[in-house]
Amino acid sequence: MNDLFCQQLMGNFLEYKRQGKKNFVLDADLVDYVKGKKLQRGRPWSKCKAVYIPLNINGKHWVALVIDLVNCSLTVLDNDVRLTKPDDMGDHVRPFCDMIPLILRKANKFKHLGQQLMRPWSWRRPLDICAQSRRSGDCGVYILKHIELHSMGLPLIENMNDENVEYHRRRYVIEIFDGSMKP
């Protein structure tokens, strides 16, 4: 999922809060993302167990947001938890917790989730699964690798850390350049 989805979701969330549930009209583009109509790569969410979204925090730090479509919850994968206090992270994640169930309900492909679509989802930021970076500027590489590893069910700490971040940065550049990076 791309950052444009995040921007549209945030804008819709502000309108949702301003107008209230009864008067709010959801942007059809958000539903089209879920149905797979707005993606150049990827697949409809109805064929996924999880969706991964890069989320920028205050224009300074990237984290990976995991939307768990099985357990109806969100997980933040963060390589530098020192930068964002839990309450502040909650302010950034809350729009997703509130809006994702609404978007899924409008997509009409997730009826099996029942009552989970009628309330905001919970979120967590586990502190024990992501290696913590000791230097600034690597969060983009970390989130790409976290998404890659997490989607394959592999441990994050053992496979991504400050010692191998440069290797992964170069590998991603080569994969992007030659077009071999997989969605």
Number of C-alpha atoms within 10 A of each C-alpha: 18 12 12 10 17 18 12 13 21 18 13 19 19 12 16 19 11 11 12 11 10 7 10 14 12 17 13 11 14 23 20 16 19 23 19 16 15 17 14 9 11 14 18 17 18 16 11 12 13 20 19 22 20 21 20 17 15 9 7 10 18 23 23 23 25 21 22 17 20 10 13 19 20 24 17 22 26 26 28 21 17 10 13 15 9 13 9 12 17 15 10 17 21 18 20 24 20 18 22 24 23 17 22 21 18 17 19 12 15 17 12 9 16 9 9 16 21 12 13 18 20 15 21 16 17 12 14 9 16 24 20 19 20 10 9 9 11 19 22 17 18 29 24 20 21 27 21 16 16 17 14 9 9 12 13 21 15 10 15 22 20 14 9 10 18 13 11 16 16 12 13 17 12 13 12 12 10 9 9 10 12 9 9
